[in-house]
Amino acid sequence: MASGLFVDPTTLLRVAPLVTSTAAVWFCADQYLYYGTFLHRDVRQKTNEVLPAYWNAHLSKGLFNIFSLYGLSVATGLANALSGSSRPAAPGSRWYLAGACFSIAHFVFVPWAAEQIRAMVHDGNAVESQAKWMKVHLTRTFTVDVPGWVCFGLAVLHSVHAI
């Protein structure tokens, strides 16, 4: 390592968006698992009663995680795309830029997701709204979150050299 440090800061920058997007995709999988439980036939009867309070209690913490993970993915993705050795001509820079764009695109789904969350909390039919939210969530996960993660993975493969 040219810097003489134990861990090269440039390598950390190159790997950072892959790490944060991996955590974001894992968070998506967890949400599917945990929120999907409310739709299971054994708990459906209680869901309309419990789910509004659950969303109210969970939302602020969940939003912190979402904004932190996607914010870091966008920031480090753009930093890599625009940094010195990763200029637009460099092989990894386009992948970093694409990953950052996919991370931003996560927020395009906010109006649809927020509509279902609002309905779960205020309209009294949490089961139906939860099922709709799950469809939005799965669509978002497989159209922007997973592709963003793949782009960051490809960027790292093109940008990080063996030690």
Secondary structure, DSSP 8 states (H G I E B T S, - for coil): -TT-SSS-HHHHHHHHHHHHHHHHHHHHHHHHHHHHHTTSTTTHHHHHHHHHHHHHHHHHHHHHHHHHHHHHHHHHHHHHHHSGGG-TTSHHHHHHHHHHHHHHHGGGGHHHHHHHHHHHHHSS-HHHHHHHHHHHHHHHIIIIIHHHHHHHHHHHHHH----
